[in-house]
Amino acid sequence: MAKVLKLTFTCADSKDWTLSLKYPKDGLTLAQANTCMDAIIAQEIFLSAPVTKKGAEIVDPCPGFPSCSP
Protein backbone atom coordinates (compact mmCIF):
# COMPACT_ATOMS: atom_id res chain seq x y z
CA MET A 1 0.00 0.00 0.00
CA ALA A 2 1.25 3.47 -0.84
CA LYS A 3 2.27 6.16 1.59
CA VAL A 4 -0.31 8.88 2.10
CA LEU A 5 0.17 12.57 2.84
CA LYS A 6 -2.58 13.72 5.20
CA LEU A 7 -3.19 17.45 5.44
CA THR A 8 -5.57 18.32 8.26
CA PHE A 9 -7.38 21.64 8.46
CA THR A 10 -10.02 23.24 10.66
CA CYS A 11 -13.01 24.72 8.82
CA ALA A 12 -15.09 27.77 9.72
CA ASP A 13 -17.60 25.51 11.50
CA SER A 14 -14.75 24.28 13.80
CA LYS A 15 -14.86 20.78 12.27
CA ASP A 16 -11.67 19.08 11.14
CA TRP A 17 -11.22 18.23 7.48
CA THR A 18 -8.46 16.01 6.09
CA LEU A 19 -7.18 15.91 2.53
CA SER A 20 -5.38 12.61 1.83
CA LEU A 21 -2.99 12.38 -1.12
CA LYS A 22 -1.35 9.12 -2.20
CA TYR A 23 2.28 8.89 -3.28
CA PRO A 24 3.87 11.96 -1.70
CA LYS A 25 7.39 12.53 -3.00
CA ASP A 26 10.27 11.13 -1.00
CA GLY A 27 11.89 13.76 1.17
CA LEU A 28 8.81 15.99 1.36
CA THR A 29 9.43 18.53 4.12
CA LEU A 30 7.04 20.03 6.62
CA ALA A 31 7.80 23.44 5.12
CA GLN A 32 6.65 22.21 1.70
CA ALA A 33 3.48 20.72 3.19
CA ASN A 34 2.78 24.01 4.99
CA THR A 35 3.22 25.95 1.74
CA CYS A 36 0.71 23.64 0.08
CA MET A 37 -1.75 24.07 2.95
CA ASP A 38 -1.37 27.86 2.83
CA ALA A 39 -2.21 27.82 -0.90
CA ILE A 40 -5.30 25.64 -0.32
CA ILE A 41 -6.56 28.05 2.35
CA ALA A 42 -5.79 31.18 0.28
CA GLN A 43 -7.41 29.94 -2.93
CA GLU A 44 -10.69 28.86 -1.27
CA ILE A 45 -11.11 26.02 -3.78
CA PHE A 46 -13.38 23.85 -1.62
CA LEU A 47 -17.02 24.52 -0.69
CA SER A 48 -16.40 23.90 2.99
CA ALA A 49 -13.30 26.06 3.01
CA PRO A 50 -10.59 25.27 5.53
CA VAL A 51 -9.54 28.34 7.51
CA THR A 52 -6.60 27.12 9.60
CA LYS A 53 -3.93 24.43 9.42
CA LYS A 54 -4.06 21.73 12.06
CA GLY A 55 -1.29 19.38 10.93
CA ALA A 56 0.42 17.37 8.23
CA GLU A 57 1.82 13.86 8.28
CA ILE A 58 2.96 11.11 5.97
CA VAL A 59 1.38 7.79 6.84
CA ASP A 60 2.65 4.40 5.74
CA PRO A 61 -0.35 2.13 6.41
CA CYS A 62 1.70 -1.07 6.09
CA PRO A 63 5.36 -0.44 6.87
CA GLY A 64 7.45 -3.42 5.77
CA PHE A 65 4.51 -5.13 4.02
CA PRO A 66 4.27 -3.81 0.44
CA SER A 67 1.27 -5.94 -0.55
CA CYS A 68 -0.96 -5.51 2.49
CA SER A 69 -4.37 -3.88 2.30
CA PRO A 70 -5.66 -2.64 5.65
C-alpha positions as CSV (number, residue, x, y, z in Angstrom):
1,M,0.0,0.0,0.0
2,A,1.2,3.5,-0.8
3,K,2.3,6.2,1.6
4,V,-0.3,8.9,2.1
5,L,0.2,12.6,2.8
6,K,-2.6,13.7,5.2
7,L,-3.2,17.5,5.4
8,T,-5.6,18.3,8.3
9,F,-7.4,21.6,8.5
10,T,-10.0,23.2,10.7
11,C,-13.0,24.7,8.8
12,A,-15.1,27.8,9.7
13,D,-17.6,25.5,11.5
14,S,-14.7,24.3,13.8
15,K,-14.9,20.8,12.3
16,D,-11.7,19.1,11.1
17,W,-11.2,18.2,7.5
18,T,-8.5,16.0,6.1
19,L,-7.2,15.9,2.5
20,S,-5.4,12.6,1.8
21,L,-3.0,12.4,-1.1
22,K,-1.3,9.1,-2.2
23,Y,2.3,8.9,-3.3
24,P,3.9,12.0,-1.7
25,K,7.4,12.5,-3.0
26,D,10.3,11.1,-1.0
27,G,11.9,13.8,1.2
28,L,8.8,16.0,1.4
29,T,9.4,18.5,4.1
30,L,7.0,20.0,6.6
31,A,7.8,23.4,5.1
32,Q,6.6,22.2,1.7
33,A,3.5,20.7,3.2
34,N,2.8,24.0,5.0
35,T,3.2,26.0,1.7
36,C,0.7,23.6,0.1
37,M,-1.7,24.1,3.0
38,D,-1.4,27.9,2.8
39,A,-2.2,27.8,-0.9
40,I,-5.3,25.6,-0.3
41,I,-6.6,28.1,2.4
42,A,-5.8,31.2,0.3
43,Q,-7.4,29.9,-2.9
44,E,-10.7,28.9,-1.3
45,I,-11.1,26.0,-3.8
46,F,-13.4,23.8,-1.6
47,L,-17.0,24.5,-0.7
48,S,-16.4,23.9,3.0
49,A,-13.3,26.1,3.0
50,P,-10.6,25.3,5.5
51,V,-9.5,28.3,7.5
52,T,-6.6,27.1,9.6
53,K,-3.9,24.4,9.4
54,K,-4.1,21.7,12.1
55,G,-1.3,19.4,10.9
56,A,0.4,17.4,8.2
57,E,1.8,13.9,8.3
58,I,3.0,11.1,6.0
59,V,1.4,7.8,6.8
60,D,2.6,4.4,5.7
61,P,-0.3,2.1,6.4
62,C,1.7,-1.1,6.1
63,P,5.4,-0.4,6.9
64,G,7.4,-3.4,5.8
65,F,4.5,-5.1,4.0
66,P,4.3,-3.8,0.4
67,S,1.3,-5.9,-0.5
68,C,-1.0,-5.5,2.5
69,S,-4.4,-3.9,2.3
70,P,-5.7,-2.6,5.7
